[in-house]
């Protein structure tokens, strides 16, 4: 009889840090279920990198695995080093929208451009949740935050389309209300050879929801469901119609040589050249 899934199998016995109703627990559960369904008995072949922010606490120190908690926005450069030195490991980055799309955006773009063979999971709660509710690169236009008390005056960054344009092998966006699809996307990302990006739009009742009139996790999840549009449907809609919508689905899935492949090819050619000179 097959062993039933239990998140505790992959977690250290310490209390999780998330606020009540935080979507971080859903993202954590979906990821561990994906790992379980991919037949990983443990996390011994994984290394997790994270920066600073609520989502960065998902793997470290809670997963029973090697993890590196880096400075703000610098998880991807560290993950790059790990993957190049130990290419057989599954290197996974967890971070929030502020960590990955704000302070660490240039690293995200270049990792996608290089087709670095890692998985990046961005938990997008549309605000800087841990540091006081400041406006983030993904905050919707007009949203009141601690740094925009009269409403955000900037358009939000569509991170997933930027990653696709930069060259990612795989990219998908789901919300925490789409947990089955989110888990399936994570499984695909982990099996992808190349740069894989998962954006999970996640509820934050504490720092974001109460500022937009969604006081509970249930309110936010209902809002996600009501305002999510499949990418196939969105392609036929005007930009104005999509202004307050969340486009969900699989944005790209393609294969081409990874950074590890190209680096190793250069090394082989350099050695061959040295031997014949």
C-alpha positions as a printed Julia matrix, in Angstrom:
277×3 Matrix{Float64}:
   0.0    0.0     0.0
   1.41   3.4    -1.01
   2.43   5.74    1.76
   0.02   8.65    2.17
   1.3   12.17    1.71
   2.33  14.02    4.85
   4.09  17.38    4.77
   5.68  16.52    8.11
   7.84  13.97    6.32
   9.75  16.84    4.69
   9.57  19.39    7.52
  11.58  19.93   10.67
   9.46  19.86   13.87
   9.49  23.62   14.46
   6.64  26.14   14.39
   6.03  27.88   11.07
   6.36  31.69   11.03
   3.4   32.7     8.86
   0.55  34.99    9.85
  -2.96  33.56   10.09
  -4.39  33.14    6.61
  -1.05  33.61    4.82
  -0.79  31.93    1.43
   2.76  30.83    2.19
   1.46  27.65    3.8
  -0.52  26.78    0.66
   2.54  27.31   -1.54
   4.63  25.18    0.83
   2.04  22.41    0.82
   1.69  22.45   -2.98
   5.45  22.23   -3.42
   5.87  19.34   -1.0
   2.97  17.5    -2.62
   4.65  18.01   -6.0
   7.89  16.58   -4.6
   6.0   13.61   -3.14
   4.17  12.89   -6.4
   7.48  13.01   -8.27
   8.6   10.11   -6.03
  11.2   11.98   -3.99
  11.37  10.12   -0.69
  13.26  13.0     0.89
  14.9   16.32   -0.03
  18.49  15.06   -0.02
  19.0   15.92   -3.71
  17.68  19.47   -3.28
  19.28  22.76   -2.31
  17.01  25.69   -1.53
  18.02  29.34   -1.79
  15.97  32.25   -0.5
  16.41  35.93    0.27
  14.53  38.19    2.67
  10.75  38.36    3.07
   7.77  36.25    4.07
   8.12  33.75    1.21
  11.82  33.31    1.87
  10.92  31.49    5.09
   9.15  28.7     3.21
  12.24  26.47    2.83
  14.6   27.79    5.49
  14.96  26.44    8.13
  11.77  24.38    7.88
  12.57  21.92    5.08
  14.68  18.9     5.99
  17.23  19.91    3.38
  20.28  22.02    2.69
  19.23  25.64    2.38
  20.96  28.99    2.02
  19.25  32.09    3.39
  20.88  34.95    1.5
  20.73  38.73    1.66
  17.79  40.59    0.14
  17.44  39.95   -3.58
  20.58  37.82   -3.91
  19.2   34.29   -3.83
  19.55  33.7    -7.59
  23.3   34.52   -7.79
  23.87  32.06   -4.93
  21.7   29.47   -6.68
  23.75  30.02   -9.85
  26.95  29.14   -8.02
  25.41  26.05   -6.44
  24.09  24.76   -9.79
  27.35  25.3   -11.66
  29.39  23.53   -8.96
  26.84  20.75   -8.31
  24.85  20.35  -11.57
  23.18  17.13  -10.43
  21.34  18.84   -7.58
  17.8   20.21   -7.81
  18.29  23.9    -7.03
  15.11  25.75   -6.07
  14.71  29.43   -5.2
  11.8   30.72   -3.11
  11.12  34.44   -2.84
   8.49  37.14   -2.76
   7.68  39.75   -5.37
   9.72  42.38   -3.53
  12.72  40.07   -3.17
  12.72  38.74   -6.76
  10.96  41.44   -8.81
  12.19  44.47   -6.89
  15.61  44.25   -5.31
  16.63  41.11   -7.22
  15.01  41.8   -10.6
  18.23  41.99  -12.64
  19.31  38.58  -11.34
  15.92  37.1   -12.3
  16.14  38.48  -15.84
  19.67  37.23  -16.45
  18.99  33.78  -14.98
  16.15  33.43  -17.5
  18.35  34.82  -20.3
  21.09  32.29  -19.5
  18.54  29.47  -19.18
  20.03  28.56  -15.83
  18.76  25.1   -14.87
  16.96  26.04  -11.65
  13.38  26.47  -10.48
  12.28  29.85   -9.15
   9.01  30.11   -7.21
   7.83  33.68   -6.68
   5.09  34.14   -4.09
   3.39  37.34   -5.19
   1.36  38.93   -2.39
   1.46  42.3    -4.16
   3.09  44.13   -1.25
   6.15  44.18    1.02
   4.43  42.15    3.72
   7.18  41.45    6.24
   8.66  44.95    6.43
   5.52  46.99    6.98
   3.23  46.99    3.96
   5.15  49.2     1.54
   4.31  49.47   -2.15
   5.91  46.72   -4.26
   6.66  46.38   -8.0
   3.52  44.21   -8.31
   1.13  46.38   -6.26
  -2.02  47.17   -8.3
  -2.49  50.75   -9.44
  -4.35  52.89   -6.9
  -3.71  50.62   -3.89
  -3.14  52.3    -0.54
   0.04  51.15    1.22
   2.18  52.57    4.0
   4.31  54.36    1.41
   1.42  55.3    -0.91
  -1.32  56.5     1.49
  -3.21  58.13   -1.4
  -2.88  55.08   -3.63
  -0.11  53.62   -5.76
   0.58  55.8    -8.8
   2.68  53.19  -10.66
   1.52  50.41  -12.96
   2.36  46.93  -11.64
   5.12  44.9   -13.27
   3.94  41.79  -15.13
   6.87  39.68  -13.98
   6.0   36.45  -15.77
   5.86  38.07  -19.22
   9.24  39.69  -18.54
  10.71  36.29  -17.63
   9.24  34.7   -20.77
  10.66  37.49  -22.96
  14.06  37.05  -21.29
  14.2   33.39  -22.32
  12.74  31.09  -19.65
  12.17  27.45  -20.6
   9.04  27.16  -18.48
   6.77  29.76  -16.89
   3.34  29.47  -15.29
   1.17  31.65  -13.06
  -1.54  30.44  -10.69
  -3.12  31.75   -7.52
  -3.39  29.99   -4.18
  -7.06  29.43   -5.06
  -5.84  27.16   -7.89
  -3.9   24.76   -5.69
  -4.24  21.72   -7.97
  -2.99  23.65  -10.99
  -0.26  25.25   -8.88
   0.97  21.83   -7.75
   0.89  20.52  -11.33
   2.86  23.56  -12.51
   5.47  22.97   -9.84
   5.85  19.36  -10.98
   6.42  20.51  -14.55
   8.9   23.15  -13.37
  10.9   20.61  -11.38
  11.08  18.31  -14.42
  12.1   21.09  -16.8
  15.7   21.2   -18.0
  16.36  24.92  -18.03
  15.06  27.99  -16.24
  11.61  27.33  -14.77
   9.51  30.05  -13.17
   6.34  29.69  -11.11
   4.41  32.76   -9.99
   1.92  32.09   -7.23
  -0.38  35.03   -6.53
  -0.9   34.67   -2.81
  -3.18  36.13   -0.19
  -1.84  38.42    2.54
  -4.77  39.49    4.73
  -2.43  41.16    7.22
  -0.56  43.65    5.02
  -2.5   43.76    1.74
  -6.04  42.43    2.1
  -7.25  44.75    4.84
  -6.05  47.75    2.84
  -8.23  46.83   -0.14
 -11.3   45.7     1.8
 -10.48  41.96    1.83
 -10.02  41.31    5.53
  -9.77  37.51    5.57
  -8.02  34.8     3.58
 -11.44  33.58    2.42
 -12.24  37.03    1.04
  -8.96  37.13   -0.86
  -9.31  33.6    -2.26
 -12.82  34.42   -3.48
 -11.43  37.57   -5.11
  -8.71  35.51   -6.83
 -11.28  33.11   -8.26
 -13.61  35.85   -9.45
 -10.83  37.86  -11.11
  -8.67  35.14  -12.63
  -8.72  34.76  -16.42
  -7.17  31.79  -18.28
  -4.37  32.87  -20.6
  -6.2   31.43  -23.62
  -9.2   33.65  -22.89
  -7.04  36.68  -22.08
  -5.46  36.61  -25.54
  -8.79  37.7   -27.0
  -9.45  40.49  -24.49
  -8.55  44.18  -24.66
  -5.92  45.59  -22.33
  -8.56  47.67  -20.55
 -10.58  44.53  -19.78
  -7.54  42.91  -18.17
  -6.6   45.91  -16.01
  -7.82  44.37  -12.74
  -7.63  40.71  -13.75
  -5.1   37.97  -12.94
  -4.09  36.07  -16.06
  -3.38  32.47  -15.09
  -2.04  29.43  -16.89
   1.07  28.14  -18.62
   2.82  30.95  -20.48
   5.7   29.03  -22.08
   7.16  25.51  -22.21
  10.14  24.99  -24.5
  13.54  23.31  -24.52
  16.98  24.57  -25.52
  20.52  24.25  -24.09
  20.92  25.27  -20.44
  23.68  27.41  -18.96
  25.33  24.27  -17.58
  25.31  22.75  -21.08
  26.88  25.8   -22.72
  29.49  26.3   -19.99
  30.56  22.65  -20.19
  30.76  22.88  -23.99
  33.07  25.89  -23.73
  35.24  24.03  -21.21
  35.5   20.99  -23.51
  36.44  23.16  -26.48
  39.02  25.05  -24.41
  40.62  21.79  -23.23
  40.66  20.4   -26.78
  42.29  23.58  -28.02
  44.9   23.49  -25.24
  45.77  19.87  -26.0
  46.37  20.52  -29.7
  48.31  23.78  -29.31
